[in-house]
Amino acid sequence: MGTRKKLARLKRAKRGRSKMAILEIPRLCVYRSPRHIYAQLISPSGDLVRAAASSLDPEVRKTNKGNATDAQKVGELIAKKVMALGIDKVAFDRSGYKYHGRVKALADAARAGGLKF
């Protein structure tokens, strides 16, 4: 049963990414595991990771609980790193996950940090 669910998520992710490819702007890609959350800024061509942040980073890991609060910290961290590169407009790639809970917390924190999507 788990593989069917994962395949459905990957199918949703592929559909979203095909639409993002048309935009030709960097995408902020999110991956979540049961304990951690990861965010990467991927170049428009999809072959280069420009910036990354996760709940494994030292400043977040100290208090890691695997919840929305940690996702919010990761969102703030990725926003700082992306803004330092001089990029403010990105496409939010939720990787087929629902826009809810930790994914929403990360997105809201990234927006508050100055990113536009």
C-alpha positions, 0 to 999 in steps of 0.5 A: 500500500505504501508504494501506491501512495508514494507513486501517486505523490510522485505523479502529482510532483511530476505534473507540478514540475512540468508546469514550473519548467515553463516558468523558467525561474528557480524552484524551491523544492521541499522534501519531508520525512517523518522526522526532518524537512529539507528545502533546496533552491534548484536552478531553472534548468534543474541541474544545479542546487543553488542553496539548501537548508534542512532540519539537520542544519546545526542551528535548527537541529539543536531543538529539532522535534520534527514539527511545524515549528522546525519547518518554520525555522527551515523556511526562514533559513532557506529564505536568508540563503536565497536572498543572499544570492540575489534571488527573490522570485521562485516557484514553490515545488511542494513535491506532491505533498498537500499544502498543509502542516509542515509544508505550509509552515515552511512556505509561510516562513519563506514568504515572510523572509522575503521570497515571492511565489 
